[in-house]
Amino acid sequence: AQTVTQSQPEMSVQEAETVTLSCTYDTSESDYYLFWYKQPPSRQMILVIRQEAYKQQNATENRFSVNFQKAAKSFSLKISDSQLGDAAMYFCAYRSANTGKLIFGQGTTLQVKP
Amino acid sequence: DGGITQSPKYLFRKEGQNVTLSCEQNLNHDAMYWYRQDPGQGLRLIYYSQIVNDFQKGDIAEGYSVSREKKESFPLTVTSAQKNPTAFYLCASIRGTSGTYNEQFFGPGTRLTVL
């Protein structure tokens, strides 16, 4: 069975600084996808960034980028130039290419200090 | 606008009662999912359905039931057999199960409280 682990329950960052959220996963599958979701206080799940396992190039979306280390099964999220609106819970997720099921980590609560 | 709707937003249930949470999507998505979220925790999969009239158990299916009679609807029933049903429930859908750009869309959620 696949598992996703986020070892940082809480993180804080100063506005305009950079922060990295960690995620590791375990799987025996070769074809899968990885995602980072943001859940603000409204509790609406918002997709932040996604990565195909077969691509070596790290995904980027504006201020958000990932460091994907497939051999180490690591998928960290870097947020640059942090903004107050980035404050939320962030979830790392693994999706099987076969079933489409998403498996979530426990989440990291990010606090952004002005 | 296309999207996923869940109703009600808040739901209160007395112990021993069954209750049904609604999930409707107008995105023409094939697959639909139900997740449970407990405070400070990630989402756990309850049930999922990849096509109409078919569904599979997720990781925590005990005490729950679903149906998929129509492509756009995937209701979740929380039965009296579910020992700790108070939680936040999220419904999601996806066009297909392969390909990164088949983004999984989420509804706004239903907060269920057992009195």
Interface residues (C-beta under 8 A of the other chain):
Chain A: V4 Q6 P9 Y33 S42 R43 Q44 M45 L47 R50 Q51 E52 F91 R95 A97 N98 T99 G100 K101 L102 I103 F104 G105 Q106 G107
Chain B: A31 Y33 Y35 Q37 G40 Q41 G42 L43 R44 L45 Y48 Q50 Q56 G58 F88 L90 A92 I94 G96 T97 S98 T100 N102 E103 Q104 F106 P108 G109
